[in-house]
């Protein structure tokens, strides 16, 4: 058999927890469910587990979603892990789960330090849950630049998945000239080696764009047999191995399209039964078919913005379409304000961290187990990372600094810019993360907050009643007393 099909689902929800309580508050728009995580679990995550889809496809679950599932929908969580084990038996010891950069920030817009921590945290979270190293990693919004690919390769990631328009040029390995990927002869049915300045190895899979878009925007209505036919029609009659792959949000199967999980299950079963192609995942296919071709990427691109990564930094024209006439001019000042805050928090972390850690940034890279664990993880962490024997007060200060940095990355979750207005649920949430990071930043937090609020004033809502970014921020933290008087100052749940 030299004809293969791989369906990838990107399953993700943004972090919704209140940063002061750790709980997801009631979201009226998700009714009759308590919140959107609960609703989408009922409509998508649980039904796909029941249909047996995870073990027969390729998938990634965002770490923030997995954390919620582990606490609030543990049976579904265990079935996701079990599906990966089942897929290893099915696909030559290659599990179908791949990792994801941790907090779903747009990596080309991130600092080099944040890129590294996001990848390392994604790897560590995956290893803890799935019990094995990840072969691949999903990039949030498939947003990519060379530095991001270099970071993946340096951390041992073997492949990632991109949209076809993110390829710039390609050639057979060893050939001299490059061919323009826009010339019309780009073949997405094979892996490509990424052409990196460092020459570190990492493979790129480019999914079939038209088929993926059709699935995401309505083709599931034609049923399972039609979907199976569409997938196998992507394969040519040729002697060499070939892979037809598609990639969509995993929520397509059941949440975006009601009973979509049944359509997917029927399609996968049909492909298996007819024998016209064999199901696989990217890890298995790559092991048997290493790249004979290499590719150069178009830097600063993504799968959901036709302007590159503009959707997360400027009024590029991308919007949901639900509010004709609304402007997204708020995106640029929001990005600028949060970039400024990130840099201020980084300076505070480094200055205070030098007194507590051997290497503050290395400590942050290795801190995920202690931030999500308990006393045993903390003891091991401080044994390796502490600059000296720390008192209880010093340990609390060190953990507070690390927690500050966790929120300083969560405040860049991509959904904060994706939608049409900063007064929406998603932007309010990242502003709450920013507030919590400021609160944990130590002496002078009130002054830091006031400067940040000034920088939020140009973030104008399309709804005059919502006001500007300052008012949205203040409303989002529930009119709490000034930062310096917060009862929770310097405390995290672990302490």
C-alpha positions in Angstrom: 0.0 0.0 0.0 1.4 3.4 -1.0 -1.7 5.5 -0.6 -2.2 7.0 2.8 -4.8 9.4 4.4 -4.3 11.5 7.6 -6.9 13.7 9.2 -5.6 16.1 11.8 -7.8 17.8 14.4 -6.5 20.8 16.4 -8.5 20.6 19.6 -8.1 23.7 21.7 -9.9 26.1 24.1 -8.3 29.3 25.5 -7.6 29.3 29.2 -10.8 30.5 30.8 -10.0 30.3 34.5 -10.3 33.3 36.8 -6.6 33.9 37.7 -7.5 34.6 41.3 -9.7 31.5 41.9 -8.5 29.0 39.3 -12.1 28.4 38.4 -14.0 28.9 35.2 -16.8 31.3 35.9 -20.3 31.0 34.4 -20.5 32.2 30.8 -24.0 33.1 29.8 -23.3 32.9 26.1 -22.6 29.1 26.5 -26.0 28.4 27.9 -27.6 26.1 28.9 -24.2 24.9 29.9 -22.1 26.6 32.7 -19.3 27.6 30.3 -17.9 27.0 26.8 -15.5 24.3 27.9 -18.4 22.3 29.3 -20.6 22.9 26.3 -17.9 22.0 23.7 -16.9 18.9 25.7 -20.5 17.7 25.5 -20.8 18.5 21.8 -17.4 17.5 20.6 -14.7 16.1 22.9 -16.8 13.4 24.5 -18.6 12.4 21.2 -15.3 12.0 19.3 -14.0 9.8 22.1 -17.2 7.7 22.0 -16.9 7.4 18.2 -13.3 6.1 18.4 -12.0 8.9 16.2 -8.9 10.0 18.2 -7.1 6.7 17.7 -7.6 6.8 13.9 -6.6 10.4 13.2 -3.8 12.8 14.1 -4.6 15.3 16.9 -3.4 17.8 19.4 -5.1 19.0 22.5 -4.0 22.4 23.9 -2.4 22.1 27.3 -4.8 24.6 28.8 -7.7 22.5 27.6 -6.2 19.2 28.8 -5.7 20.8 32.3 -9.4 21.6 32.4 -10.4 18.2 31.1 -8.2 16.5 33.7 -10.1 18.3 36.5 -13.6 18.7 35.2 -14.2 15.9 32.6 -11.7 13.2 33.7 -13.4 10.3 31.9 -13.0 12.2 28.6 -9.4 13.1 29.5 -8.5 9.4 30.1 -10.1 8.4 26.8 -7.9 10.9 25.0 -4.8 9.4 26.6 -6.0 5.9 25.9 -6.6 6.7 22.3 -3.0 7.7 21.9 -1.9 4.4 23.3 -4.3 2.6 21.0 -3.0 4.6 18.0 0.6 3.4 18.8 -0.5 -0.2 18.4 -2.3 0.8 15.1 0.4 2.9 13.6 3.7 1.1 14.1 4.4 2.6 17.6 3.8 6.1 16.5 1.1 7.8 18.6 -1.4 10.1 17.0 -1.2 12.8 19.6 1.3 15.6 19.0 2.2 18.5 21.3 1.3 22.1 21.1 3.2 25.3 22.1 1.9 25.8 25.6 -0.2 29.0 25.9 -1.4 29.4 22.3 0.5 32.7 21.7 1.5 33.7 18.2 5.1 32.6 18.2 6.5 34.8 15.4 5.3 37.8 17.5 6.8 36.5 20.7 10.2 37.2 22.2 12.9 34.6 21.7 12.8 33.7 25.4 9.0 33.2 25.2 9.3 31.0 22.1 11.7 28.7 23.9 9.7 28.5 27.1 6.5 27.9 25.1 8.0 25.0 23.2 9.7 23.5 26.3 6.5 23.8 28.3 4.5 22.2 25.5 7.0 19.3 25.4 7.0 18.8 29.2 3.2 18.9 29.5 2.9 16.4 26.7 5.4 14.0 28.3 3.7 14.1 31.7 0.3 13.3 30.2 1.1 10.9 27.3 4.1 9.2 28.8 6.4 9.7 25.8 8.2 12.4 24.0 6.2 14.2 21.2 7.2 13.6 17.7 5.4 16.6 16.3 4.2 20.0 17.6 1.3 22.1 16.5 2.0 25.8 16.2 -0.8 28.1 17.4 -2.7 29.3 14.2 0.2 27.5 12.4 2.0 30.9 12.8 5.6 30.4 11.8 8.9 32.1 11.3 12.4 30.7 11.0 13.3 31.3 14.6 10.2 29.3 15.7 11.2 26.3 13.5 14.8 26.5 14.8 13.4 26.4 18.4 11.3 23.3 17.5 14.2 21.5 15.9 16.5 22.4 18.8 14.1 20.8 21.2 13.9 17.6 19.3 10.6 18.1 17.5 10.6 16.1 14.3 7.8 17.7 12.4 5.1 20.4 12.3 2.0 21.0 10.1 1.5 24.1 8.0 -0.9 25.5 5.4 0.2 25.2 1.8 0.3 29.0 1.3 3.1 29.1 4.0 5.5 27.4 1.6 7.7 29.9 -0.4 9.9 27.7 -2.5 10.8 24.0 -2.8 13.2 21.7 -4.5 14.5 18.2 -4.5 17.2 17.7 -1.9 20.6 18.2 -3.6 19.2 20.2 -6.6 20.5 23.8 -7.2 17.5 25.9 -8.0 14.4 26.6 -6.0 10.9 26.5 -7.5 8.2 29.0 -6.5 5.4 27.2 -4.5 2.9 29.5 -6.2 3.7 28.2 -9.6 0.9 25.6 -9.4 2.9 22.4 -9.1 3.2 22.3 -5.3 2.6 18.7 -4.1 1.3 18.5 -0.6 1.3 14.7 -0.6 4.8 14.4 0.6 6.9 15.7 3.6 9.5 18.4 3.1 12.7 19.1 5.1 12.7 22.6 6.4 15.6 24.7 5.0 17.0 26.2 8.2 20.1 28.3 8.6 21.3 25.9 11.3 20.6 22.8 9.1 18.9 21.2 12.1 16.4 18.6 10.9 12.7 19.1 11.1 10.1 18.0 8.6 7.1 20.1 7.3 3.8 18.6 6.3 1.6 20.9 4.2 -2.1 19.9 4.4 -4.4 20.1 1.4 -5.9 23.6 1.5 -9.1 23.2 -0.6 -10.1 20.0 1.1 -9.4 21.3 4.6 -11.4 24.5 3.9 -14.3 22.5 2.5 -14.4 20.3 5.6 -14.2 23.3 7.9 -16.9 25.3 6.1 -19.7 22.9 5.4 -18.7 19.8 3.4 -19.5 17.5 6.4 -23.1 18.0 5.5 -22.6 15.6 2.6 -22.0 12.7 4.9 -19.3 10.1 5.7 -19.1 8.4 2.4 -18.7 11.7 0.6 -15.9 12.7 3.0 -14.1 9.4 2.4 -14.4 10.0 -1.3 -13.0 13.5 -1.1 -10.0 12.4 1.0 -9.1 9.5 -1.3 -9.6 11.6 -4.4 -6.6 13.7 -3.3 -4.4 10.7 -4.1 -3.0 10.1 -7.6 -2.4 6.8 -9.4 1.4 6.7 -8.9 3.9 4.1 -7.7 5.6 6.3 -5.1 4.1 6.7 -1.6 1.8 9.6 -1.1 -0.1 11.1 1.8 -3.4 13.0 1.5 -3.7 15.1 4.7 -6.2 17.7 5.9 -6.2 19.8 9.0 -9.0 21.7 10.7 -10.0 22.8 14.2 -11.0 19.6 16.0 -14.2 21.4 17.1 -15.4 21.1 13.5 -16.4 17.5 14.3 -19.4 18.0 16.6 -19.4 21.6 17.8 -19.1 23.7 14.6 -21.0 21.0 12.7 -23.6 19.0 14.7 -22.9 15.3 14.6 -19.7 15.9 12.7 -18.0 13.3 14.8 -20.3 10.7 13.3 -19.5 11.9 9.7 -15.8 11.6 10.5 -16.2 8.2 12.1 -18.1 6.9 9.0 -15.5 8.4 6.7 -12.6 6.7 8.5 -14.4 3.4 8.6 -15.2 3.6 4.9 -11.6 4.3 4.0 -10.5 1.3 6.1 -13.2 -1.0 4.7 -12.7 -0.1 1.0 -8.9 -0.5 1.1 -8.4 2.3 -1.4 -6.0 3.9 1.0 -4.6 3.3 4.5 -5.1 5.5 7.5 -1.9 6.8 9.1 -0.5 9.6 11.2 2.3 12.0 10.4 4.8 10.3 12.7 4.4 6.8 11.1 4.4 8.2 7.6 7.6 10.3 8.2 9.4 7.2 9.7 8.9 5.3 6.5 9.1 8.2 4.1 11.8 10.7 5.1 11.8 13.8 2.9 13.3 13.8 -0.5 12.4 17.4 -1.0 13.1 20.5 1.0 11.1 23.8 1.4 11.6 27.4 2.4 8.7 29.0 4.4 7.0 32.3 4.0 7.9 33.9 7.3 5.3 35.5 9.6 2.4 33.6 8.2 -0.5 31.6 9.6 -3.5 29.6 8.5 -6.2 32.1 9.5 -4.9 35.5 8.4 -4.4 36.2 4.7 -2.1 39.1 5.8 0.4 36.9 7.6 0.1 37.5 11.3 -1.6 40.9 11.1 -4.7 39.6 12.8 -2.8 39.6 16.1 -1.1 43.0 15.8 -3.0 45.4 13.5 -6.3 46.2 11.7 -5.4 44.0 8.8 -8.9 43.5 7.5 -9.4 40.0 9.0 -12.6 39.8 11.1 -15.4 37.3 11.9 -17.9 39.2 9.7 -20.5 39.3 12.4 -20.2 43.1 12.8 -20.0 44.9 9.4 -18.5 48.3 9.7 -16.6 47.6 12.9 -12.9 48.5 13.0 -10.1 46.4 14.6 -7.8 49.4 15.0 -7.7 48.4 18.7 -5.4 45.5 18.0 -2.2 47.5 17.5 -2.4 49.5 20.8 -3.3 46.3 22.6 -0.3 44.5 21.2 1.9 47.5 22.0 0.7 47.8 25.6 1.1 44.1 26.3 4.6 44.0 24.7 5.6 46.9 26.9 4.2 45.1 30.0 6.0 41.8 29.0 9.3 43.6 28.9 8.8 45.4 32.2 7.8 42.1 33.9 10.8 40.4 32.3 13.2 43.0 33.7 11.6 42.6 37.2 11.8 38.8 36.9 15.5 38.9 35.9 16.5 41.4 38.6 14.7 39.6 41.5 15.4 36.2 40.1 19.2 36.6 40.2 19.0 36.5 43.9 17.0 33.3 44.0 17.9 31.2 40.9 21.2 30.1 39.4 19.8 31.2 36.0 16.3 32.8 36.2 15.4 32.1 32.6 16.5 28.5 32.8 14.5 28.2 35.9 11.4 29.5 34.1 11.9 27.0 31.3 12.0 24.2 33.8 9.2 25.5 36.1 6.1 23.9 34.6 6.2 20.8 36.9 6.4 22.9 40.0 3.7 25.4 38.9 1.3 22.5 38.2 2.5 20.1 40.8 3.0 19.8 44.6 5.6 19.8 47.4 7.6 16.9 45.9 8.0 18.7 42.5 8.9 22.0 44.3 11.6 20.3 46.4 13.2 18.8 43.3 12.9 22.0 41.4 14.6 24.1 44.1 17.3 21.5 44.6 18.4 22.0 41.0 17.5 25.6 40.3 18.0 27.6 43.5 21.0 29.8 43.8 21.4 28.8 47.5 19.4 27.2 50.3 16.2 29.2 50.3 14.1 30.1 53.3 10.3 29.6 53.2 9.8 33.2 52.5 12.4 33.1 49.6 10.6 30.1 48.2 7.3 31.9 48.2 8.9 34.8 46.5 10.5 32.6 43.8 7.3 30.8 43.1 5.5 34.1 42.9 8.0 35.3 40.3 7.5 32.2 38.2 3.7 32.5 38.5 4.0 36.1 37.3 5.8 34.8 34.3 3.2 32.2 33.6 0.5 34.9 33.5 2.8 37.1 31.4 2.7 34.4 28.7 -1.0 33.6 29.2 -1.9 37.2 28.5 -0.7 36.6 24.9 -3.2 33.8 24.1 -4.1 34.4 20.5 -7.9 34.6 21.0 -7.4 38.0 22.6 -7.0 39.6 19.2 -8.9 37.1 17.0 -12.4 38.5 17.3 -14.0 41.8 16.5 -13.9 43.9 19.6 -11.7 44.2 22.8 -14.9 44.2 25.0 -15.4 40.5 24.1 -14.9 37.6 26.5 -11.6 36.6 25.1 -9.8 40.0 25.3 -11.2 40.6 28.8 -9.7 37.3 29.8 -6.2 38.2 28.7 -6.5 41.5 30.5 -7.3 39.6 33.7 -4.1 37.6 33.2 -2.2 40.8 32.7 -3.7 42.2 36.0 -2.6 39.0 37.8 0.9 39.2 36.4 1.1 42.9 37.5 -0.1 41.9 41.0 2.6 39.3 41.4 5.4 41.7 40.2 6.4 42.9 43.6 7.0 46.4 45.0 5.8 49.2 42.7 3.0 47.1 41.2 0.5 49.9 41.5 2.7 52.3 39.5 3.2 49.6 36.9 -0.5 49.1 36.6 -1.2 52.8 36.2 1.3 53.1 33.4 -0.2 50.0 31.7 -3.7 51.5 32.0 -2.5 54.7 30.3 -1.2 52.5 27.4 -4.6 50.8 27.2 -6.5 54.1 26.7 -6.1 54.0 22.8 -7.6 50.5 22.8 -11.1 51.7 21.7 -14.1 49.5 21.6 -16.6 49.7 18.7 -19.3 49.9 21.4 -19.3 53.3 23.0 -20.8 51.9 26.1 -17.8 49.6 26.6 -15.3 52.5 26.5 -11.6 52.1 26.0 -9.1 49.6 27.2 -8.7 51.2 30.6 -12.4 50.8 31.4 -12.5 47.3 29.9 -9.5 46.3 32.1 -11.1 47.8 35.2 -14.4 46.1 34.5 -12.7 42.8 33.8 -11.0 42.6 37.1 -14.4 43.3 38.8 -13.5 46.7 40.1 -11.0 45.2 42.6 -9.3 47.6 45.0 -5.9 49.0 43.8 -3.3 46.5 43.0 -1.2 47.2 46.2 -4.2 46.4 48.4 -5.2 43.1 46.8 -5.7 40.5 49.5 -4.1 37.9 47.1 -0.9 39.8 46.5 2.1 37.5 46.2 0.0 34.4 46.8 -0.5 31.4 44.4 -2.6 28.3 44.9 0.5 26.2 45.4 1.4 28.1 48.5 
